Amino acid sequence: TDVDGNVYQTVTIGTQIWMAENLKATHFQNGDSLKNITDPVEWASNDQDGYCYYNNDEAYDAVYGKIYNAYAATDGRNICPTGWHVPSDADWEVLFTSLGGQQVAGGKLKEAGTEHWSSPSTGATNESGFNALPGGGRWLESDVYDYGVFGGIHETAAFWSTDFPTPVLLKYNTDSVTHTMNNTYGSSIRCVFNGTAG
């Protein structure tokens, strides 16, 4: 349960315990709030903790959770519930390794079927129980997209790592896992438990 009272399903994968849902919190553990940034120019130029709903539509929150900027993901006040944290690259690597490596882990993490994922949802079995959902994100590369534009819904699941930070990406047309080398994205957050399973 996070500080806002949202309750999350969890799953044990190997030695780790992960949330099986995307984070929805709007406050850090100490009660400090994040700003809901709707304006694309403000999102692009913002240098403080922020979140938004996909397409600024709160209806997406129930299934996909919120989209967070890098400041929110790496803030020491911790956006995850007490006892949990935003995963590092090392945390993600432990997960991928337990599922056979990055080349096949994506399919094992993705929700099976095409209710939320676009076809063909390559390799999607969700055998891990992680239930990754394609909530898309918010992009900032001005040479490719307009600043602060939303994209990737039904096609991409983007999750923050606290290293660099670089989002972890799962895509509808591959069962592998990739990283972007860009910390200006708006991405989902999956929290991982501080301890180990067992």
Disulfide bonds with the S-S distance in Angstrom:
Cys80-Cys191 2.12
